[in-house]
Amino acid sequence: MRIKSVIVACVAAGIAFTASGCDPTSTPGSTPTTPAAKTSQPTAQPGQPTQPGQATEPGGSTSETTAATGSPVADPATPADTAPPKCVTAQLRLDKGVGGPVGGDWFLRFINNSSRTCVLQGFPGISQTNGPSGDPVGEPADRDQGPQAPAAAPVTLAPGGAAQFEFITYPKQINDCAAVRTSTLRVYPPDNTESLWLPWDNLICPSPQRMLVVRAITPM
């Protein structure tokens, strides 16, 4: 009877062990561990904006955009184009051009006598004098800004280049005045206080009569 009791106890213990799911190799207090799940972080693609805290893969670039907003970065400032300077008297030569006293209409010319490009714009100042530095005799030329006259516009003169302007006299008026003979035509390029001159043996009415007209400079 004692032997049967021992056998029954062992069988009961085996059944209980199996039901509990215990592993014979486990040790008391041990806990099975499982590997942590790997989380992936998004990475910026080449050529795409990089957001704050986002890594950039090799070949990616943040120089194209700002990290905070993804907006384009302004290009470095470039120097503005510079226009040629205005022509000064020392650069220019005055030429009698074409025309004659019969019609009283000349097309005089400014020629760029320098090695630098420059710009002329506007109306020359013209008067008849006696000598290159003489005072005006009679009234200086009036500016013709009428609808039939050319508008004042910039004319660029390369080295050796020329621009022209129309100069008109009204010799018929000489018959109605005590005309004065002069020897020189004195001409100021636009925006200059130094003048050029040409020999000019001609008559002019004294002030206040006006008989000279000049038009704006135009290209040749």
Salt bridges, closest charged atoms under 4 A:
ASP95 OD1 - ARG93 NH1 3.96
GLU139 OE1 - ARG210 NH2 3.15
ASP142 OD1 - ARG210 NH1 2.87
ASP144 OD2 - ARG215 NE 2.73
GLU166 OE1 - ARG215 NH1 2.89
ASP191 OD2 - LYS86 NZ 3.42
ASP201 OD1 - ARG181 NH1 2.88
